[in-house]
Amino acid sequence: MVLLDASDHPDSQGHGQIGTLDAWKKFQGAAQMGQIVDSPLTSLASVPRLTPTESARQQKRAAEKERADLLTGSGVVQTLRSIYPNYDLVRLWDVDYPICAFPAPESEHLDWEAVLAGKPQGDVLPSKKDYSDRFDRDVYDRFVALNDRFDKAEDLGVDTRAFFSGSTYAFEKLWFDDAGAPRLDCKLGRYFASIATSEDLDKELMDALRPDRDGVVRLADLPRRSWLHQSTDRDGSIIDPVVAGSTRAAALSHATVLLVANGTDRYDLLLPFRSEAVATHAYFNHVAPSGILSPHFEDPVPSIDECSVERNFFREWVEEIYAQDAFERPEGIDAPDPEYAPEVIRLKQAISDGRAALYYTGVSVNLLTLRPEICLALVVHDSTWLKEETRTAREFGRPMRLGWEYSDSRQPIHTLSDNQRTDDPRICLEAPDFRPVNSATFDRGYLVPNAAAAIHLALRMLNTWPTQPQNGSGV
C-alpha cells in the first residue's frame, strides 16, 4: 500500500511503473479465478527509436540490392568452393547457397540438446578488456569501436535492439562422433567480438567481389580471412576455421523451420521478409523463429541451464511469433521466463498431444561468416492448429504477430525482386518433392543462406518419412 501510494506521486521514481491499487486488485481476482494475465508491473518507458530519413532508407535499399546481386553471381560460390573444397554447398530448389550443412542422424531428431556436447561448465563471460590479449590489433580495435558506438547510442537514449551487444555462446569446435553426428563445443562470448572476428568476413568478401560478381577471389586477397586461417594452424597441423573456432568468438545461433500441414501432402512454410531495421539481409526472406544462442540474462556466470537449444527456441518463439519484445533482453524484477509463457505452454501441449513435433535436424556453417547454426524444424501435423492457435492467442490478448525483425505484410515492403509475393509470409510446399507450389511468387535467389540450409535439413528429414509424417513427442 505504501509503495503504491508513493508511486502515484508524480515526483516518485516509480511513478507509473508498478501499477495502481485497483489494477492489483483485478490481478488478484483473476489469479483466484485461475486466469493467467500480465501483472500490473509495467516495463520502463519505451526507448525512442531513431526514425531513418528517406535518404537513409534509399541507401540501405541500394546496399541490400547490391548484396543480393553479388550473392546471385557465380563468384561467391566459386570462391568459397575453392577455399573450402572439402565442404559441399547447400543446393535448395535449384539454387546454390554459400553455406554447408551437416544433418543430424535420425536417432537424434527428437533430442534437441544432442548437438551441444560440451556445455561451458563454470564458464565466465569475458570482460571487454579480455579480448585485448586474444585478438590481433585490428580485430580488437574494431571490437572497441563497436562498443563505443553502442555506448554513445545508449547515452542518447536510442533503441539499440537492432545493434545487439549482449553475451552469446560462441563456438569452440565442430566435431563428429563415431557415428558421424555433428557436435559443438562452446564458450561464453560477446556478440561484438563475433562481429569483429566472423561477421566482418562476409563484408570483406562482398567488397572483394564488387568489381566482378562472377570472379573468383583468392584467399590471399582476403586479409582477415587469411589471418583466421593462419590462426588455426597449430604445430603444422592445419585445422580449417569451418570446424575450429578457438581463436575467435563466433556466436552460435539457431533457426527453426515452421511447417504447418495444409491439406493432403501440403505444408505451409513460414518465410517472412526481414525488416529494414535489421543490420543484414534486410528485405530478404528468412525462417522464423531464429536467433543467437545466448543466456537469458547477461550475467557474468550464467546458469548452465541457459546453454540450451530448447530454452532458446522457446524464448524466440514468444518473441518473434507473438511480438513479445520483453523476452528479447529481459530486465528487472518482472522479467518473464519463457518456460511459463502461455504461448510456450500451449505449444508444449500441442507437442505432447502429437499435433506437432519439434525436431533437431542438424548444423549449418555459413561460409561467408564461418559461424555455425543449430537447425530445428517445428512440424505441425494438425491442419486445424493454426486457426485454433490464432483464435486462442487473440482472445488471450497476445495475438500471433511477427516481431520487429520481420516486415509486416500489411505495410509496404520494398522487395528485392518483382516476383516476390508480399501479402502472405507463407510458401506452400507439396510432397513428395517439397518444392514451392507457385514458384512464380517466390524468388529463391533472395533467401537468407542460413534459411536455405535450415530448410534443406528440414526437407531432408521429411523425405526420410516413408509415407505420412510421424508424430513425435519431443517432450
C-alpha positions, -999 to +999 in steps of 0.1 A: +000+000+000+028+024+009+047+016-023+015+020-044+007+054-027+043+065-033+042+055-069+011+077-075+031+108-067+044+125-099+078+130-084+083+094-074+109+074-092+084+046-095+056+068-108+035+048-133+059+018-130+044-006-105+007-002-112-023+011-092-041-004-063-072-011-085-051-028-111-035-051-084-070-060-070-081-070-105-049-091-109-056-108-076-092-116-087-080-130-120-054-152-102-081-165-078-102-175-108-072-194-123-067-169-151-031-162-163-028-124-170+001-100-172+009-084-138+003-046-133+040-040-132+048-020-163+081-020-181+102+011-182+091+037-206+099+026-241+131+038-255+127+061-285+137+047-318+155+068-344+134+070-375+156+068-405+153+095-431+141+086-466+176+092-478+190+067-453+162+042-464+172+046-500+208+040-492+200+008-473+178-005-501+206+002-526+231-016-504+209-047-499+201-048-536+238-047-544+243-075-518+216-096-535+232-090-569+266-102-555+251-133-539+233-143-571+266-140-591+287-171-596+318-156-579+308-161-543+301-198-546+331-204-568+353-185-544+341-205-514+344-238-532+380-230-540+388-220-504+368-248-488+369-277-512+361-303-486+326-289-479+296-293-502+275-262-506+237-264-499+216-266-531+180-258-525+153-256-552+179-253-580+200-225-563+234-229-547+239-211-514+272-201-496+266-224-467+273-261-459+252-284-437+256-315-416+225-335-410+215-350-376+211-387-375+175-399-374+180-413-339+186-377-327+158-359-344+138-357-311+169-350-289+171-312-291+202-309-270+222-337-287+244-312-306+257-294-275+282-320-264+305-297-244+284-272-224+306-244-208+307-257-172+316-228-149+324-205-179+328-168-172+317-141-196+348-123-209+352-087-200+357-063-228+394-060-219+399-097-220+399-096-258+429-074-260+451-104-254+431-128-277+427-108-309+452-091-332+453-053-331+430-046-360+403-070-347+405-056-312+403-020-324+372-030-344+357-046-313+364-014-292+348+008-319+316-013-319+314-010-281+320+028-282+293+032-308+268+012-287+276+032-256+271+065-274+237+053-287+226+043-252+237+077-239+215+093-264+186+072-253+183+055-287+167+020-290+197-003-297+179-036-302+190-038-339+225-034-326+229-064-303+257-061-277+249-089-253+266-122-243+265-152-266+276-188-267+305-188-291+317-220-308+350-236-299+349-267-321+327-285-345+334-322-345+317-355-353+312-386-331+319-422-342+286-423-359+292-391-378+268-370-358+278-333-356+288-319-322+295-284-310+317-273-281+311-237-270+322-210-246+308-177-234+315-147-256+302-112-267+284-105-299+305-076-308+335-099-307+316-122-331+311-092-355+348-084-354+361-119-359+333-135-380+306-113-394+332-089-409+345-118-431+312-115-450+317-078-458+353-084-467+343-110-494+315-088-507+338-059-511+363-081-530+336-093-553+322-058-561+344-052-592+333-086-607+305-106-591+314-136-613+351-135-605+370-158-581+387-142-552+419-158-538+423-164-501+455-142-502+433-113-512+412-116-481+434-103-452+410-110-423+400-145-436+437-153-443+447-143-408+419-165-394+431-195-414+467-189-402+455-187-366+441-222-367+474-236-380+489-251-349+522-271-350+519-275-387+486-293-384+461-272-403+426-273-390+403-251-411+381-225-394+350-242-406+354-265-377+378-246-355+366-216-335+390-213-306+409-183-320+378-160-323+343-156-309+318-168-335+284-167-319+263-198-322+228-193-335+196-214-341+170-213-368+137-231-369+117-240-400+080-238-392+059-262-414+021-263-409+000-290-425-023-276-452-044-304-466-031-337-480+007-337-488+010-299-485+027-278-459+028-240-454+064-228-447+067-196-427+091-174-447+086-137-439+106-108-450+132-093-427+125-057-418+145-027-428+156-023-391+179-054-391+216-050-397+220-075-425+198-092-451+171-065-448+141-074-471+154-109-476+132-140-467+141-158-436+127-186-414+112-177-380+118-181-352+156-177-353+182-160-332+215-160-313+221-188-288+226-168-257+219-167-219+186-153-209+204-126-188+238-110-193+252-124-161+290-129-155+284-166-148+250-176-162+234-209-151+244-239-172+206-243-179+208-213-201+230-232-226+200-249-240+186-253-275+151-258-261+152-228-238+165-205-266+139-218-290+110-211-266+123-176-260+125-168-297+091-185-303+074-160-280+094-130-291+092-134-328+059-152-335+039-132-309+060-100-309+067-101-272+097-079-270+101-084-233+116-118-240+144-103-261+165-087-233+147-093-200+154-068-172+141-061-138+121-080-112+093-087-136+114-103-163+095-131-180+106-167-180+099-184-214+091-217-196+060-201-182+048-181-212+013-191-221+024-195-258+050-220-248+026-239-225+002-242-254+029-253-278+042-279-253+006-293-250+003-295-288+036-314-290+026-337-261-007-344-279+011-353-311-004-325-330+031-310-336+067-321-331+099-302-327+129-318-344+166-312-343+178-315-379+215-307-379+241-280-381+249-255-408+280-233-412+276-201-432+309-199-451+305-162-455+309-157-418+322-191-407+295-191-380+277-224-371+239-226-366+218-252-349+188-261-371+154-272-360+120-279-376+087-274-359+063-296-379+026-291-372+008-322-384-027-310-374-041-286-401-066-272-376-039-260-352-031-226-368-067-214-369-072-226-333-040-211-320-047-178-338-081-175-321-068-185-287-039-161-288-062-132-299-086-140-271-057-141-246-046-106-257-013-116-272-021-124-309+002-141-333+022-112-348+057-113-361+083-093-341+101-062-351+128-081-370+103-090-397+083-068-420+046-066-415+030-076-448+002-051-442+028-023-447+046-015-480+076-038-484+105-028-505+114-061-520+145-071-540+126-088-568+093-080-586+085-117-583+082-117-546+047-120-532+042-097-502+007-103-490+014-136-472+046-147-453+039-184-461+051-205-490+031-236-499+052-268-504+039-300-519+052-336-512+070-356-523+094-331-537+085-303-512+090-275-538+071-242-538+037-249-554+037-215-571+073-207-578+063-176-597+056-158-564+088-167-547+122-157-559+147-183-545+177-160-551+167-137-522+167-162-494+190-158-464+217-185-467+210-197-432+173-201-440+182-221-471+204-245-450+177-249-423+150-257-450+174-281-467+179-300-435+142-300-426+132-313-461+159-339-459+143-352-427+108-351-442+120-371-472+131-399-449+095-405-437+080-434-456+045-422-462+026-399-437+047-378-413+054-394-380+041-379-347+070-372-324+066-363-287+098-343-282+087-335-246 
